[in-house]
């Protein structure tokens, strides 16, 4: 199944871990999500036997965190943070380390299998998870072994991730739609490929961003840039024209590119 086919079948991307496979499929030796899904099913089955009776939400989350971060040994990769493997879920599972967003996808998927209304929370520079409750979101940080995150903790994470350039406000602790989570996962890879001038990789990441963030002119502009680096002015022109149509206001950068290409 291609990413396009996955999005047609599950446009809201509720099957988040499966979507994370399709989103990065060109970077995988085996893009079939079946093995990962089976592994998650096995872990969920193990967790089902560890749920507290009488029911206690905090003890249930403790069991989830204990399985992932103690028994299975998952951890945030601080040493080689920018390694693209940290964004590929099969590699994260095999190596037991990854980016905040990759570990969060695993956490959310398992929590949902336990019956929780689990979501991702996209802070500036860092990604965490949360449970929706009657009292609001209960947030956790899978990159740091699932530790709880309140407003003070969220402020610390944003300050550390942005070197103080972004001021934290409580509204940042809100759920990120699943489709946007996958777009952010791909963008992590896209930025690394752009910095490395790996245009053969950047063309698929930009294409996947166009699919995941349909209606947004930004991915089209980015893909046009990659096309130009690959000496493909025709496809670049198509993307720029579409991006201009989607732009709510006149975009001088797009217009300048079009003038150059249409000469």
C-alpha positions, 0 to 999 in steps of 0.5 A, a space after each residue: 500500500 502506498 501513502 496515497 492509498 493509506 490516506 484514502 483508506 484512513 484520511 484521519 490517520 488513526 492507525 498511527 503506527 501503520 501510517 508512520 510506516 507508509 509515511 517513510 516507506 521509500 527509506 525502508 528496506 521492507 515497507 510492509 507494516 505487518 511485522 510492526 503491527 504484529 509486534 504492537 499487538 503482542 506488546 498490547 496483549 502483554 499489557 492487558 494482563 498487567 492492568 490494575 484492578 480496581 482500575 487506576 489510570 496512573 498505574 495503567 500508564 506506569 505499566 505502559 512506561 515500565 514495558 516500553 522504557 524498562 523492560 524493552 529498553 526504549 530511550 531517546 537517542 541523544 548521541 546521534 539525534 539527527 540520524 535519519 534512522 531515528 525517524 523510521 519506526 522499524 529501525 526505532 523498534 530494532 535499535 530501541 531508540 529514536 526521536 521524540 516523535 517516533 517514540 511518541 507514535 509508539 506510545 500513543 499506538 500502544 495506549 490506544 490499544 489499551 483503550 485510552 484516548 491517547 494523542 500526540 502533542 507537538 510542542 515547538 522543537 519537541 514532541 510529547 504525548 497525552 491522554 484526554 481526560 474529563 479534566 483536560 490533557 495528562 501529558 507525558 514525555 516518551 523521550 524521557 521515559 514517559 515522565 509526566 509533563 505539566 505546564 512547568 515541564 512543558 515550558 522547560 522542554 520548549 526552552 531547551 529545544 528552542 534555546 529560549 527563542 520561543 516563549 512557552 504558553 499553556 495553549 501549546 499543550 494541545 492535541 495534534 491531529 494524527 495526520 499532522 503528526 505524520 507530516 511532522 515525522 516526514 518533515 524531520 527527515 525532509 529537513 535533514 535531507 535538504 541540509 545534506 543536499 540529498 535531492 533524491 531523498 528530498 524529492 520523496 519527502 517533499 512529495 509525501 508532505 504534499 500528500 499529507 498537508 494537502 491544500 498547503 502551498 508550502 510543500 509544493 514550494 519546497 518540492 519545486 525547489 527540489 525539482 530545480 536542484 534536480 534540473 527538472 524545471 517542468 515539474 517545478 513550474 507545475 508545483 509553483 503554479 499550483 502553490 500560487 493558486 493555493 496561496 491566500 495572498 500573492 506570494 512574491 517569491 513564487 511569482 519571482 520563480 515563475 518569472 524566471 522559469 517562464 522566460 
